[in-house]
Amino acid sequence: MKTQPEIHLIKFYYQEKFKIGIKFEFNKHLVDVVKSIPSSRWNQVLKLWYLPYSIQKLDTIHHYLKGHAIINENQLELKAKKKRVIYKAERELNEVQKTLLNDFYKYLRGKRYSNSTINNYTFQIADFIDYHRKKPIQDLSNRDVELFIEDVFIKRKLSISVQRQFISALKLFIVFETSTQIEDIELVRPKRDKRLPVVLSQNEIIELISKTKNLKHRMVIALLYSAGLRISELINLKLDHINISRKQFIIKNGKGRKDRYAPLADHLLPLLNNYMITYEPKIYLIEGNPGCPYSASSVRKFLHKAALQCHLKVRVTPHTLRHSYATHLLENGVGIRHIQSLLGHAKPETTMIYTHVAKKDLLDIRSPLDIAVEHYKKMDKLEQKFRISEK
């Protein structure tokens, strides 16, 4: 019988907070599983994956790694550990169910979904089938979906995004396996949290770039902001995608496998020229080893350090620069449809969130308190020195 690989969970301090570290010997399958865990990140220095230190995240780790590895928590020291529910280490699926899941995996590959999406959706459906393992597939109904969500997602306090992923996976599964009694029309994804994006001011952006001494890091920050790139678009940008004479570059295979053009800012060109002479990249514009793309985790790491040096009070990520780019365009009078095209958004509704952040026109709206005080002063000249701060 083939033994499962072992994963060690450790507690460590990073970025001024405790984290749950996930350590294991290299295993391609486990890497794909851990990458699919929401909020998981890679630490290049410590050579491990990690998540925030909380009982909810620990439960999420168990949820995703169930049946894939033996989990060793001896070094974790999570005080709330005894309060959580202990879940089964392995799924108890029969051969018919395993074959069905394997075929579903192949079906997703044929649809050309990304590896992380394929693994994530397959694991979600595997958990659902395992939960109702004693019930034939053809008898599964929408009520069975509700019971699974109530008993697994709600009790474990899993995030809304994980539940939305499950519904998306289930919608594909019932198209693939038509024998179930599950009705697509009754599968409703819970609404996302409507959180406004974090945006830096233009002065903060310039300070962030100017105080970054490393030339490669400065180039990355300037490029992320000047074109509103996603981190994946930046690290996959190749030299032959750049057209200096036209002052633009093409972003190939962006989100949704879409290509789009982005402008090269005039003030970026001297920095780009200096960078090319100094580093002499071979294939990718931003390279780690020669001919190899730079890692996303490295970008996040030095960007975090740069933000600390500038004493910024918000957490700065590559997507923060993208949010800032879109918001500043809107404040400078660029229309929503043009911003949508520049960002590569499929729907204008996605771009519309920046209208809630941009200061354009909102700064011209006067508070009724100011109007009321001024009106009061005009009505009674004896009260010209009136201040609302007086005792």
Stockholm file with secondary structure:
# STOCKHOLM 1.0

chainA/1-391         MKTQPEIHLIKFYYQEKFKIGIKFEFNKHLVDVVKSIPSSRWNQVLKLWYLPYSIQKLDTIHHYLKGHAIINENQLELKAKKKRVIYKAERELNEVQKTLLNDFYKYLRGKRYSNSTINNYTFQIADFIDYHRKKPIQDLSNRDVELFIEDVFIKRKLSISVQRQFISALKLFIVFETSTQIEDIELVRPKRDKRLPVVLSQNEIIELISKTKNLKHRMVIALLYSAGLRISELINLKLDHINISRKQFIIKNGKGRKDRYAPLADHLLPLLNNYMITYEPKIYLIEGNPGCPYSASSVRKFLHKAALQCHLKVRVTPHTLRHSYATHLLENGVGIRHIQSLLGHAKPETTMIYTHVAKKDLLDIRSPLDIAVEHYKKMDKLEQKFRISEK
#=GR chainA/1-391 SS CCCCCEEEEEEEEETTEEEEEEECSCCHHHHHHHHTSTTCEEETTTTEEEEESSHHHHHHHHHHHTTTCEEEEEETCCGGGGGSCCCCSSCCCCHHHHHHHHHHHHHHHHTTCCHHHHHHHHHHHHHHHHHTTTSCGGGCCHHHHHHHIIIIIITTTCCHHHHHHHHHHHHHHHHHCTTSCCCGGGCCCCCCCCCCCCCCCHHHHHHHHHTCCSHHHHHHHHHHHHHTCCHHHHHTCBGGGEETTTTEEEECSCTTSCCEEEECCGGGHHHHHHHHHHHCCSSBSSBSSTTSBCCHHHHHHHHHHHHHHTTCSSCCCHHHHHHHHHHHHHHTTCCHHHHHHHHTCSSHHHHGGGGGTCCTTGGGCCCHHHHHHHHHHHHCGGGTTCCTTCC
#=GC SS_cons         CCCCCEEEEEEEEETTEEEEEEECSCCHHHHHHHHTSTTCEEETTTTEEEEESSHHHHHHHHHHHTTTCEEEEEETCCGGGGGSCCCCSSCCCCHHHHHHHHHHHHHHHHTTCCHHHHHHHHHHHHHHHHHTTTSCGGGCCHHHHHHHIIIIIITTTCCHHHHHHHHHHHHHHHHHCTTSCCCGGGCCCCCCCCCCCCCCCHHHHHHHHHTCCSHHHHHHHHHHHHHTCCHHHHHTCBGGGEETTTTEEEECSCTTSCCEEEECCGGGHHHHHHHHHHHCCSSBSSBSSTTSBCCHHHHHHHHHHHHHHTTCSSCCCHHHHHHHHHHHHHHTTCCHHHHHHHHTCSSHHHHGGGGGTCCTTGGGCCCHHHHHHHHHHHHCGGGTTCCTTCC
//
